[in-house]
Amino acid sequence: MRNVGAAWCFVAPALLVIAVFFFLPVVAGLAMSLTDFDIYALADSGNLRLVGLQNYAQLLQTPLFWQAFGNTLYFVVVGVPLSITVSFGAALLLHSRLVKFQAFFRTALFAPVVTTLVAVAVIWRYLFHPHYGLLNYALGLLGIPPIDWLGDPHWAMPAIIVFAVWKNFGYNMIILLAGLQSIPGQLYEAARIDGASMWQQFRHVTLPMLAPIVTMVNILTIAGYFQLFAEPYVMTQGGPLQSTVSVLYFMYEEGFKWWNLGSASAVAFVLFLFIFCVTAVQLRLARWQSAA
Amino acid sequence: MAVCRVRPGLAGLLVNGLLLGGATITLLPLVWMVSVSLMSPGEASAFPPPLLPGRVTFANYRELFAHAGMGRYLVNSVVLTIVVTLVSVLFNVAAGYAFAKLRFAGRDRIFKVLLGALVIPSQVAMVPLFLLLKQLGLVNTYGGVIVPAMAGIFGIFVVRQYALSIPDDLLEAARIDGANEFRIFRSVIVPVLKPIVVTLAVFTSLGTWNDFMWPLIVLNDSELYTLPVALASLSREHVQDNELMMAGSVLTTLPVLLVFLVLQRYYIEGLTLGSVKG
């Protein structure tokens, strides 16, 4: 067509920004992860040496890396199902014909999603306070003895999970609600005529119709939860006893506290590779399921 | 879907009761934040935790502005959010429209590469990006936050999906009238794309305001801190000052909550647009 030049004018600024400030760093990161880039190389690039896979090998021998990996996995494996279950439950409730003030409830349940993570993490740090926190006070009313939420290595990660579910479930709730609303009413009608109970309708109409959306929600939520960082940074600073150090928290300290930038790049790629594999497995499973 | 058809009265009570319980859990921490921010220093550190201030005081807010530099952080956050939103919406809308409606060599291949790159978490780029910006002299400047955020794959993708529905006749008619491509974009396309432009602007501004990890890395000079970075740093220093920290949280999160409440239609539309249809 005649206006090819104009077309390039439209895409060039965005493509340039993405190429220079995203693609280039990603490729450079892969290269950096094969070097011993540290504070000395930062001062003088003459101190930079290629070390092959040594950063990766070293990581696998670093106990704190494994701990960070385990903590993150704990956060994902417990946090994601909990989060999506709450989202799903809330979406089903909102979708019910019996709801009064649907718009109000939708906004109220969604509100934590738009709040600033750091600010609400500060709030929850006080809600979790062992002596003055509202949470222990409420538990006390039920006769449950106080828990040192953020001070006890066994409770710190569960506390962060509770906080993350509170903060995030509204997001998937909206997406699942839109999915529920897009299921044609005739399907339920047909099922009812065939004598299907409420549970059977849910099992054989709602769930299969929602399957693609649930797969997508799963993938995005898992990828998001692997990127845990600000919660431990604000609430626990990785403690107690490093029970809440996440992979990204480890990367941040490795890179921007100790300036081991080569090693930090390697951490980022290990995380990316892991997320990528988990996503690929889920897509494969979803395809296999829809084919079956 | 009706939960129960047998006894709608009871089921209705159950559904609304559960939702009320849920809404209480989501809103209580936010309401409590505002309440504690109006208490005198030390008042909230009591058992049982007080829900309402004995006497309303704005001393915490005054303290934040007078001694903690909150005014400065507020300005930083506002400026960065406005600039990033304006520039990135312009770039993303132009590119998204071109990917949907204009022809140029390699268009579909480039778009596929961009889509594929959506799986790469932004943190993978952070370490080298820091070094790159250091070379460019942008570390410790507003530019360090603005420049990498000037365009985003997701924004381009969302605009393209929306722009695909623009009928070609509309463009042809304008071309026959002799309008050049930039005029068509400004006076035909942008009005048609207005809903998605607003949605993208709301998304980008809330995301920029709330962003934490990258500003934390690239802004080391406390004069340049955004509100979340400043709040995180203050909260590490002032672990005991409950009321002061709550006032800081109110200042940080209330603006985004208000923007969301006013423009929530666009925000929620954007959420479902990026996912269900995509």
Interface residues (C-beta under 8 A of the other chain):
Chain A: M1 N3 V4 A6 A7 W8 C9 F10 V11 P13 A14 L15 V17 I18 V20 F21 F22 F23 L24 P25 V26 A28 G29 M32 L42 A90 L92 L93 L94 H95 S96 R97 L98 V99 K100 F104 F105 T107 A108 L109 F110 A111 P112 V114 T115 T116 L117 V118 A119 V120 V122 I123 W124 R125 Y126 L127 H131 Y132 G133 L134 Y137 W166 G170 Y171 I174 I175 A178 G179 L180 S182 Y188 M198 Q201 F202 T206 I213 M216 V217 L220 A223 F226 Q227 F229 A230 Y233 V234 Q237 L248 M251 Y252 G255 F256 L261 A264 S265 A268 F269 L271 F272 I275 F276 T279
Chain B: M1 A2 V3 C4 R5 P8 A11 G12 V15 N16 L18 L19 L20 G22 A23 I25 T26 L27 L28 P29 L30 W32 M33 V36 A44 S45 A46 F47 P48 P49 F91 N92 A94 A95 Y97 A98 F99 L102 R103 F104 A105 R107 I110 L114 A117 V119 I120 P121 S122 Q123 V124 A125 M126 V127 P128 L129 F130 L131 L132 V147 P148 M150 A151 G152 I153 I156 N180 E181 F182 F185 L206 W209 N210 F212 M213 L216 I217 L227 P228 V229 L231 A232 S235 R236 N242 M245 M246 G248 S249 V250 T252 T253 V256 L257 F260 L261 Q264 Y267 I268 L271 T272 S275 V276
